[in-house]
Amino acid sequence: MRKLIIFLVTIGTLLTSCTSNKILKTYHINNSEQCNEKDGYWYKNKCWANFKEMDEGEGILPSEIDSVVDAQLAELEKTFISLDNKKYHLANAIPLPDGKAYLLIAVFKKNDTLNTIVTKIPKTALLLGRKKIKSKAVLFDADILNSNSSPNITARGKVLIEILDKKIFKARISGELLSGTHKMPVEYTLTENISGIGSSKIKIKNKQAYLNGDLGTITYRQIKNLITNHPEVRTIVFENVPGSLNDAVNMHTGRLINEAGLTTKVPYCGMIASGGVDIFCAGKNRIIEKGAKLGIHSWSAGSFDADDLPKDHPAHQYQIAYFKMCLGEKGEDFYFHTLEAAKAGDIHWMSNDEISKWNVATKITNRSNPEPYNDMPDIVGYYYGNPASNTVIVNAQGGPDVNLFTDEFKDIFSNKSNVNADNLFIVNIHQYQTLHPDEFRNKDIAFDKVVEYGKISTKLFADAVNYFKAKGKKVIVVGISYGAFLVEDYLATYGNVADGYLIVVGRLNMPKEIWIPFSEGKMIEFKDGVKYTKTIKIKDITQRNMSKLAAAYGHKRYMTLLKDTKMSNVVYAYGLTDEQVGRLSDLEINFLEQKNVKLLQGKGGHTETIFQFLGKGIDILCNRLSVK
C-alpha cells in the first residue's frame, strides 16, 4: 500500500527543504512570458514560483521512458552491498516513512536468498542539513518488503550515513554488524535512481499473465517484454499488488497496457492498492470479481500530502492526464477522490458501488468457482490446489487479522511447509472480522461483543466443513495459532465431524495472566515458553480489537469443554519456547495423551514450530486417510 513519488521523493524533499508553503508560492503575474522570465512555471493561469525545482522525473516523455528505465536498471546492476568482506548484488532499495524518521531499506541477494538491511534517518537531521548521521542497522534473513516473508534478525550494529548528494539523494552507509560474536563490516551506497525498482513478478498461465508484488521500474520492463514476446496474452490478472514505488514510471507502465488494449482483472481473492489500482485502471476492459479488494489513498511528499495542495496545482497534472487516458471524463474526478478518500499513511477500501460510480471496472462479476464447487459459499474466502481431489484441507487462519490471507496463506502451506497441493484442494475460511473489517478499525469493541463474534466465526467454519462433507469429500481441518483456538472451539461446539485435524501452536487452557490482558486490548508474551513478559499497551484501535478477539477463544477452558469429544484423529504440534502462546503445560499434555492425540513437540518458537510441523502434520493425516 505504498505510493512513492519520484519527483517528490520524500527524503529528497526534506533535504532540499521543499515545504508545503514553498511549493504553494505563486508570483503575481498574468501571462506565461513574464512567468518564464521569473523562472516560474505557468499552469492554470498562475505562475508557480518553485514547481520547476520539484518537477524532476514525473514528467517523463514517452520518447524518454525506455532510456530512463534502462539507466535505472543498469545502475541497480552495478550496485553492490559489501558485507563481511563479500559483495552481493542489490535487489531493491526504498525509503519508507516511520513516524519521525525514515527507514532506508536495502534488499540484496545472498546465496540465492534475499536479505534486508534496515537503517534509520531522523527527519530532523535531514531538515537541519546534517551530512553525517550516526544510526543503528539491523540485518534480516528475508525480504521484509515481501508480505509473504517471515524475517528473522540475524545481526545488529552501528553505521554512519553520509549524505553525498542532497539534490539527487545519494547516501553512503558504512559500519559494522554483530552476529553473535562475529563482527561483519558493511558498506553500500543508495541513490534516488534505485529507490523505485520494485519487486513485481509476472507468470504466464493459460494465456493470462499473473502479476504480483510492488510495482516499479522493473514492472515497465516486464510489461513491455510481455506485450512484445507474448502476443497471445490479452489479460493481466492482478493477484497481490500493494502499490507502486515509482509513480513516474508506473504511469508509463499503465500507458503500455492501455495502448496494447489489454484486459485487466482482479480475482475474488485479489488485492490491489495505491499504484496497483492506477495501472489496473489502464485496461481497456477492467474486470473485478466480487470479493476483490481495491485500496486507494493520497500520495505524499513527506512534509505534505497531495490533498493539501489546491486542485489547480501543477503537481496534479500528470496523474490527471493519466486517469483521463484510462477512465475518460471521470478520470480527473476519480483522481481527486483517491486523494480525499484516505491520507497517504492510511488506506480506503472501495465498495462495489464506488467502483461502479467511478467507472473503475467495466464489469463486476461473481467469482468463477471450479467444478464441482459451482455453489461454493463465499465464506470459502480463498482456495488453490486440485479441485478434483477427493481430499479438502479446510484452514482456520492465524492472527487474528482483519484481512483474509490469500497468497501468504498459499506461501505458508506450499512454499514454507512443502505441502504438495497436486492431490489436495486447500481452502481458507473467512472469519467474522475478515468479513467486517471496518467494524474493528473504527472504535474499541467491548469484550463481551467480541466473544459473540468468535462464536460467529466458529459457526462459519462449521458451515464450511459441512459443505465439503456434503460433497462426499475427506476433510482435513487445520488451525494455526489463532486458528488453532478456533478449531478447538469448533470441536467443542459442533463435535468431531471432519476426518482429521491438525492443530498447530494452540493452547487448551491459556493462563489467565495472558488472556486477561488480551481481553483488555493489551499485549503480553511468554519468555522461554513459560514465564510472562510485561504487559504492553496497544495504541492502534484495530490491534486492540484483535487482542480482544484472541481472548474471545483464549479465555475458554477447552480441557473441560472437550472432555467428552473424540480426538483420536487429531495431530497437535507445539513448541517448547513459543513466545506467543507458550508451551503446553503438563496437564494439557496429559489430557491430549489420554485422548490418543498424536503430539508433535518442537524446541523452537511460534513461527519456527509452524514451519516445522505444518507439512509433517498434514502428511501424517494424509497417510492415515490413504491420500496419495
VOSE-228651 format. One record per residue (C-alpha): residue number from 1; residue in one letter; y, x, z. Coordinates in steps of 0.5 Angstrom, whole numbers. Example, Ala and Ser with C-alpha at 12.3 -4.5 7.8 and 13.67 -1.06 7.14 Angstrom:
// residues 2
1|A|-9|25|16
2|S|-2|27|14
***
This chain:
// residues 628
1|M|0|0|0
2|R|5|6|-2
3|K|10|6|-7
4|L|14|13|-7
5|I|20|13|-12
6|I|20|20|-15
7|F|28|19|-17
8|L|29|18|-9
9|V|23|22|-6
10|T|24|21|1
11|I|24|28|3
12|G|29|30|-2
13|T|34|24|0
14|L|34|27|7
15|L|35|34|4
16|T|41|32|0
17|S|44|27|5
18|C|44|21|0
19|T|45|16|5
20|S|46|8|3
21|N|53|9|4
22|K|54|15|-1
23|I|50|11|-7
24|L|54|5|-6
25|K|60|8|-7
26|T|64|6|-14
27|Y|70|8|-17
28|H|76|3|-18
29|I|75|4|-26
30|N|75|-1|-31
31|N|71|2|-37
32|S|66|7|-39
33|E|70|12|-42
34|Q|74|13|-35
35|C|68|13|-31
36|N|65|18|-36
37|E|71|23|-34
38|K|70|22|-27
39|D|62|24|-28
40|G|60|17|-26
41|Y|55|12|-28
42|W|57|6|-32
43|Y|53|0|-30
44|K|54|-8|-30
45|N|62|-7|-31
46|K|62|-2|-25
47|C|63|6|-24
48|W|58|8|-19
49|A|60|15|-16
50|N|54|18|-14
51|F|48|15|-18
52|K|47|21|-23
53|E|45|26|-18
54|M|40|21|-15
55|D|37|19|-22
56|E|32|24|-23
57|G|26|22|-26
58|E|26|15|-26
59|G|29|14|-33
60|I|23|18|-37
61|L|24|16|-44
62|P|17|14|-48
63|S|18|20|-52
64|E|18|25|-46
65|I|13|22|-42
66|D|7|26|-44
67|S|10|33|-43
68|V|12|30|-36
69|V|5|29|-35
70|D|2|35|-38
71|A|7|39|-34
72|Q|6|36|-27
73|L|-2|36|-28
74|A|-1|44|-31
75|E|3|45|-24
76|L|-3|42|-20
77|E|-8|46|-24
78|K|-4|52|-22
79|T|-3|50|-14
80|F|-8|53|-9
81|I|-9|53|-2
82|S|-11|59|2
83|L|-15|58|8
84|D|-19|63|12
85|N|-17|68|6
86|K|-20|64|1
87|K|-17|60|-5
88|Y|-18|53|-6
89|H|-15|48|-11
90|L|-10|43|-9
91|A|-12|36|-11
92|N|-7|32|-8
93|A|0|32|-4
94|I|4|27|-2
95|P|10|26|4
96|L|9|20|8
97|P|14|17|13
98|D|11|17|20
99|G|17|14|25
100|K|22|19|26
101|A|18|24|22
102|Y|15|26|15
103|L|8|28|14
104|L|6|33|9
105|I|-1|31|7
106|A|-5|36|2
107|V|-12|35|0
108|F|-16|40|-3
109|K|-23|41|-5
110|K|-27|46|-1
111|N|-35|47|-3
112|D|-35|40|-7
113|T|-32|37|-1
114|L|-25|34|0
115|N|-21|37|6
116|T|-14|35|8
117|I|-9|39|12
118|V|-3|35|15
119|T|4|38|18
120|K|10|34|20
121|I|17|35|19
122|P|22|31|24
123|K|27|27|20
124|T|33|30|24
125|A|31|37|22
126|L|32|35|15
127|L|38|32|16
128|L|41|38|19
129|G|39|42|13
130|R|35|47|17
131|K|31|51|12
132|K|25|54|17
133|I|22|49|21
134|K|16|50|26
135|S|11|45|26
136|K|3|43|28
137|A|-2|43|23
138|V|-9|39|23
139|L|-15|40|18
140|F|-19|34|17
141|D|-26|35|13
142|A|-25|29|9
143|D|-19|26|4
144|I|-15|22|9
145|L|-12|18|3
146|N|-18|15|2
147|S|-19|9|6
148|N|-27|10|5
149|S|-27|16|8
150|S|-29|18|16
151|P|-25|24|17
152|N|-26|29|23
153|I|-21|34|26
154|T|-24|41|24
155|A|-19|45|26
156|R|-12|45|29
157|G|-6|50|29
158|K|1|52|28
159|V|5|53|22
160|L|12|55|19
161|I|15|50|14
162|E|20|54|10
163|I|25|50|5
164|L|25|54|-1
165|D|29|49|-5
166|K|32|42|-3
167|K|35|39|-9
168|I|28|39|-12
169|F|24|39|-6
170|K|19|45|-5
171|A|17|48|1
172|R|12|54|3
173|I|7|52|9
174|S|4|58|13
175|G|1|60|19
176|E|-6|60|23
177|L|-11|54|24
178|L|-16|55|30
179|S|-23|52|29
180|G|-27|53|36
181|T|-25|61|37
182|H|-25|62|30
183|K|-18|64|27
184|M|-16|62|20
185|P|-10|64|16
186|V|-7|58|12
187|E|-1|58|7
188|Y|1|54|1
189|T|7|51|-3
190|L|8|44|-4
191|T|13|41|-9
192|E|16|35|-11
193|N|12|35|-18
194|I|5|35|-15
195|S|7|29|-10
196|G|5|24|-14
197|I|-1|26|-18
198|G|-5|20|-15
199|S|-13|19|-13
200|S|-15|14|-18
201|K|-22|14|-22
202|I|-24|10|-28
203|K|-31|8|-29
204|I|-33|4|-35
205|K|-39|-1|-35
206|N|-41|-7|-40
207|K|-35|-5|-44
208|Q|-30|-6|-38
209|A|-26|-1|-34
210|Y|-26|-1|-27
211|L|-20|2|-23
212|N|-20|5|-16
213|G|-15|9|-12
214|D|-8|11|-11
215|L|-4|11|-18
216|G|0|17|-20
217|T|1|22|-26
218|I|-7|22|-27
219|T|-7|15|-28
220|Y|-3|15|-34
221|R|-7|21|-37
222|Q|-14|17|-35
223|I|-11|10|-38
224|K|-9|14|-45
225|N|-15|17|-45
226|L|-19|10|-44
227|I|-15|7|-50
228|T|-16|13|-55
229|N|-23|14|-53
230|H|-26|7|-52
231|P|-23|2|-56
232|E|-29|-3|-54
233|V|-26|-3|-47
234|R|-21|-9|-47
235|T|-21|-11|-40
236|I|-19|-7|-34
237|V|-22|-9|-27
238|F|-17|-7|-21
239|E|-22|-7|-15
240|N|-18|-3|-10
241|V|-11|0|-12
242|P|-7|0|-6
243|G|-1|3|-9
244|S|3|8|-13
245|L|5|15|-11
246|N|10|16|-18
247|D|13|10|-20
248|A|17|13|-25
249|V|10|15|-29
250|N|7|8|-26
251|M|12|4|-31
252|H|9|8|-37
253|T|2|7|-35
254|G|4|0|-35
255|R|7|0|-42
256|L|1|3|-45
257|I|-3|-3|-42
258|N|2|-7|-45
259|E|2|-4|-52
260|A|-5|-4|-52
261|G|-6|-11|-51
262|L|-11|-10|-45
263|T|-13|-16|-40
264|T|-12|-14|-33
265|K|-17|-17|-28
266|V|-17|-17|-20
267|P|-24|-20|-18
268|Y|-25|-24|-12
269|C|-26|-18|-7
270|G|-21|-14|-11
271|M|-15|-12|-7
272|I|-8|-9|-11
273|A|-2|-8|-7
274|S|5|-5|-9
275|G|5|-1|-15
276|G|-2|-4|-16
277|V|1|-10|-17
278|D|6|-7|-22
279|I|1|-5|-27
280|F|-3|-11|-26
281|C|3|-15|-29
282|A|3|-11|-35
283|G|-4|-14|-38
284|K|-3|-19|-44
285|N|-8|-23|-40
286|R|-8|-23|-33
287|I|-14|-26|-29
288|I|-15|-27|-22
289|E|-21|-29|-18
290|K|-20|-34|-12
291|G|-20|-29|-6
292|A|-17|-23|-9
293|K|-11|-20|-5
294|L|-4|-18|-8
295|G|1|-15|-4
296|I|8|-14|-5
297|H|14|-10|-2
298|S|20|-7|-3
299|W|21|1|-5
300|S|24|5|0
301|A|28|12|-1
302|G|27|14|7
303|S|34|12|9
304|F|34|5|6
305|D|30|0|3
306|A|31|-3|-4
307|D|33|-9|-2
308|D|39|-6|2
309|L|42|-5|-5
310|P|46|-10|-9
311|K|43|-13|-15
312|D|48|-10|-19
313|H|46|-3|-17
314|P|43|1|-23
315|A|37|4|-18
316|H|34|-3|-20
317|Q|35|-3|-28
318|Y|28|1|-30
319|Q|24|-4|-26
320|I|28|-10|-28
321|A|27|-8|-35
322|Y|19|-6|-34
323|F|18|-13|-31
324|K|22|-17|-36
325|M|17|-13|-41
326|C|11|-15|-37
327|L|13|-22|-35
328|G|18|-25|-40
329|E|24|-29|-37
330|K|21|-29|-30
331|G|21|-21|-29
332|E|27|-20|-26
333|D|27|-25|-21
334|F|20|-23|-19
335|Y|22|-16|-18
336|F|27|-18|-13
337|H|22|-23|-10
338|T|18|-17|-9
339|L|24|-13|-5
340|E|25|-19|-1
341|A|18|-21|1
342|A|17|-15|6
343|K|20|-9|8
344|A|17|-2|5
345|G|13|-1|11
346|D|10|-8|11
347|I|6|-12|6
348|H|7|-19|4
349|W|0|-22|1
350|M|2|-27|-4
351|S|-1|-34|-4
352|N|-4|-37|-11
353|D|2|-42|-11
354|E|6|-36|-11
355|I|2|-32|-16
356|S|3|-38|-21
357|K|10|-39|-19
358|W|12|-32|-22
359|N|7|-32|-28
360|V|4|-26|-25
361|A|-3|-29|-27
362|T|-4|-32|-34
363|K|-11|-35|-31
364|I|-13|-36|-24
365|T|-21|-38|-23
366|N|-26|-39|-19
367|R|-31|-33|-18
368|S|-37|-32|-22
369|N|-43|-31|-18
370|P|-49|-28|-21
371|E|-56|-32|-22
372|P|-59|-35|-17
373|Y|-53|-36|-13
374|N|-48|-40|-17
375|D|-47|-44|-11
376|M|-46|-39|-6
377|P|-41|-41|-1
378|D|-34|-37|0
379|I|-36|-35|7
380|V|-40|-29|3
381|G|-34|-25|2
382|Y|-37|-19|-2
383|Y|-43|-17|-5
384|Y|-47|-12|-9
385|G|-54|-9|-11
386|N|-59|-13|-14
387|P|-58|-21|-14
388|A|-65|-22|-17
389|S|-68|-18|-11
390|N|-72|-22|-6
391|T|-69|-19|0
392|V|-62|-20|2
393|I|-58|-16|7
394|V|-53|-20|11
395|N|-48|-16|14
396|A|-43|-17|20
397|Q|-38|-12|19
398|G|-35|-8|25
399|G|-28|-7|27
400|P|-25|-13|28
401|D|-21|-13|23
402|V|-16|-18|19
403|N|-19|-15|12
404|L|-26|-16|10
405|F|-29|-10|8
406|T|-31|-9|1
407|D|-31|-2|-3
408|E|-31|1|4
409|F|-37|-3|6
410|K|-41|-1|0
411|D|-39|6|1
412|I|-42|6|8
413|F|-48|3|6
414|S|-50|6|0
415|N|-46|13|0
416|K|-46|15|7
417|S|-52|12|9
418|N|-56|12|3
419|V|-58|5|3
420|N|-62|4|-4
421|A|-59|-2|-7
422|D|-63|-3|-13
423|N|-68|-7|-10
424|L|-63|-11|-5
425|F|-58|-16|-5
426|I|-53|-14|0
427|V|-47|-18|2
428|N|-41|-18|7
429|I|-40|-24|11
430|H|-33|-27|13
431|Q|-30|-28|20
432|Y|-25|-32|23
433|Q|-20|-27|23
434|T|-21|-25|15
435|L|-20|-32|13
436|H|-14|-33|17
437|P|-11|-26|18
438|D|-3|-28|18
439|E|-5|-32|25
440|F|-7|-25|28
441|R|-1|-22|25
442|N|5|-26|28
443|K|4|-28|35
444|D|0|-26|41
445|I|-6|-31|42
446|A|-9|-33|48
447|F|-16|-30|50
448|D|-19|-37|51
449|K|-17|-39|44
450|V|-20|-32|41
451|V|-26|-34|45
452|E|-27|-40|40
453|Y|-25|-36|34
454|G|-31|-32|36
455|K|-35|-38|36
456|I|-33|-40|29
457|S|-35|-33|26
458|T|-42|-34|29
459|K|-42|-41|26
460|L|-40|-38|19
461|F|-45|-32|20
462|A|-51|-37|22
463|D|-49|-41|15
464|A|-49|-35|11
465|V|-56|-33|14
466|N|-59|-41|13
467|Y|-56|-41|6
468|F|-60|-35|4
469|K|-66|-37|8
470|A|-66|-44|4
471|K|-66|-40|-3
472|G|-73|-37|0
473|K|-71|-30|1
474|K|-73|-25|6
475|V|-66|-24|10
476|I|-65|-17|14
477|V|-59|-18|19
478|V|-54|-12|20
479|G|-49|-12|25
480|I|-45|-5|26
481|S|-40|-4|32
482|Y|-36|-11|33
483|G|-41|-14|28
484|A|-47|-12|33
485|F|-44|-16|38
486|L|-43|-22|33
487|V|-51|-21|31
488|E|-53|-21|39
489|D|-48|-28|39
490|Y|-52|-31|33
491|L|-59|-29|36
492|A|-57|-32|43
493|T|-54|-38|40
494|Y|-58|-40|34
495|G|-64|-37|35
496|N|-69|-32|31
497|V|-68|-34|24
498|A|-68|-28|20
499|D|-74|-24|18
500|G|-71|-17|21
501|Y|-65|-15|25
502|L|-61|-8|25
503|I|-56|-8|31
504|V|-52|-1|31
505|V|-48|1|36
506|G|-47|-5|40
507|R|-48|-7|48
508|L|-52|-12|51
509|N|-47|-12|58
510|M|-41|-9|57
511|P|-38|-6|63
512|K|-32|-11|66
513|E|-28|-4|66
514|I|-28|-4|59
515|W|-28|-12|57
516|I|-22|-14|62
517|P|-17|-9|59
518|F|-19|-11|52
519|S|-18|-19|54
520|E|-11|-17|56
521|G|-10|-14|49
522|K|-10|-7|51
523|M|-15|-1|49
524|I|-20|3|53
525|E|-25|8|51
526|F|-31|12|54
527|K|-32|19|56
528|D|-38|22|54
529|G|-41|15|53
530|V|-41|14|61
531|K|-34|15|64
532|Y|-28|11|62
533|T|-21|14|60
534|K|-14|11|62
535|T|-12|4|59
536|I|-7|4|53
537|K|-2|-1|52
538|I|-2|-3|44
539|K|5|-4|41
540|D|2|-7|35
541|I|1|-15|35
542|T|-5|-15|30
543|Q|-8|-10|34
544|R|-7|-13|41
545|N|-11|-19|38
546|M|-16|-15|35
547|S|-18|-12|42
548|K|-18|-19|45
549|L|-23|-21|39
550|A|-27|-16|41
551|A|-27|-18|48
552|A|-29|-25|46
553|Y|-36|-22|45
554|G|-36|-17|50
555|H|-35|-21|56
556|K|-41|-25|55
557|R|-48|-22|58
558|Y|-53|-22|53
559|M|-58|-20|57
560|T|-58|-27|60
561|L|-57|-30|54
562|L|-62|-27|50
563|K|-68|-27|56
564|D|-72|-33|52
565|T|-70|-30|45
566|K|-76|-27|41
567|M|-73|-20|39
568|S|-79|-16|37
569|N|-77|-16|29
570|V|-70|-12|32
571|V|-68|-5|31
572|Y|-63|-3|36
573|A|-59|4|35
574|Y|-54|7|40
575|G|-51|14|41
576|L|-51|18|48
577|T|-44|20|47
578|D|-41|14|44
579|E|-34|13|45
580|Q|-32|6|43
581|V|-38|2|46
582|G|-41|7|51
583|R|-49|9|51
584|L|-54|3|53
585|S|-55|3|61
586|D|-62|4|64
587|L|-62|-4|65
588|E|-60|-5|58
589|I|-66|0|55
590|N|-71|-3|60
591|F|-69|-10|57
592|L|-70|-8|50
593|E|-76|-5|51
594|Q|-79|-11|55
595|K|-77|-15|48
596|N|-81|-10|44
597|V|-75|-8|40
598|K|-75|-1|36
599|L|-70|3|39
600|L|-66|9|36
601|Q|-63|14|40
602|G|-58|19|38
603|K|-54|24|41
604|G|-47|23|38
605|G|-41|19|38
606|H|-40|12|35
607|T|-39|14|28
608|E|-44|19|27
609|T|-49|14|30
610|I|-47|9|25
611|F|-49|14|19
612|Q|-55|17|23
613|F|-58|10|23
614|L|-56|5|19
615|G|-60|7|13
616|K|-66|9|17
617|G|-66|3|21
618|I|-66|-1|14
619|D|-72|3|12
620|I|-76|1|18
621|L|-75|-6|17
622|C|-76|-6|9
623|N|-82|-2|11
624|R|-84|-8|16
625|L|-83|-13|10
626|S|-86|-9|5
627|V|-80|-9|1
628|K|-81|-4|-5
***
